Amino acid sequence: MNRAALLVLADGRFPAGGHAHSGGAEPAVAAGRIRDAESLEDFCRGRLHTAGLVAAALAAAAAAGHDPLALDTAADTRTPVTALRDTARKLGRQMMRAARATWPSAELDALAAARPRGAHQPVVLGVAARSAGLEPLDAAYAALYETVSGPATATVRLLSLDPFDATAVLARLVPELHRVAATATATARRVAEEGVDVLPAASAPLLDISAQQHATRPARLFAS
């Protein structure tokens, strides 16, 4: 098991495009839903148990070797708004470029050929993890860490929040992150027998609405 590869994959400096996205934090700050470290923690916890759970299960299933095209379709049906579907595919395309350069594999090449405009990012992340020799649980952790670290990092810039406070938020979420990763991975194991419909479809309507509104804002710091 190549755990060092997990550090590379989850590193915020890995050139997969995540730095340009706030994970919904920018519209939440604009609406006053994120004001400080406490409200940031509430926001990240909500993402962890909804969008994070879905992304982690998709990534774990892809890392386990399940059909990435079927998983990509499943991701599409679990992403109800156009803005988030477009973002997921843009990030997937960038992740694919970085992953193919870092861990070349026939599986990444096949997915890139089948989805030239980009597969959903969690699916690409899972195939990248598999190509790097990682396990499904590792892919789930990478997806979940990105789910909460993106908004935390963005909030530091948006509110001039003390970065120590933002990091403390992430540390406090670790026990829940462990539990969600375990749940996502256990569910991904069931795909072989029960199909992709068994994957979680947790929703966060306010995140969806905010993302669609954010996409039409004339002035914004982050792409999403």
C-alpha positions, 0 to 999 in steps of 0.5 A: 500500500502506497500511503505516501501517494495519499499525501500527494493526492490530498495535498492542496498543492496537487495541481487539480484545480481545487484552489480556485473553488470555495466549496460553497463558502463564498456564497455562504459568507456573502449570505452571512451563514459563515461569519467566524470559526464556529459557523465555518465548522457548522458549514463544513460539518454539513458538507461532510455529511451530505456532499462529502459522503456522496463524493467519498462513496463515489471515489471509494467505488471507483478506487475499488475498480467498479465501472467508472462510467456507471459511477459517472452517471450515478454522480450526475443523477446526484448533482441536481443543479447545472452549476455543480455538474459543470464544476464537477466535470471541470475539476474532474478534467483538471484532476485527470490531467494531473493524475495522468501525469503523476500516475499514468495508467490504462484506466485513466486513459480509458476514462479520459477517452470516454469522457473528454469533457471531464468525468465527475471529480470524485470518480476521477479521484477514485480512479487516480487513487487506484492507479496510485496503488491506494485503497478505496478507504484512502480515496474516501479520505481524500474526497472528504478532506477536500470537502472540508479543507476547501471551504476552510481555506477559502474562508481564511481568504474571504473573512481574513479568518485566522488560519490557526482557527480554520485548521482547528476546525478541521481538527475538530471534524476528524472523528466525524470524518473517520466515521463518514469515510468508513460509511462511504467505503462500506457502501462502496463495497456493496456496489458489486452486488447491488449496483450503483443505486446503493450509493448515498444520495444525501442532499444539501438543497441550500448548497445547490441553490447557492451554487447556482446563484453564485455561478451568475454573480458578475464579481466573485473571488472563487469559481464556485 
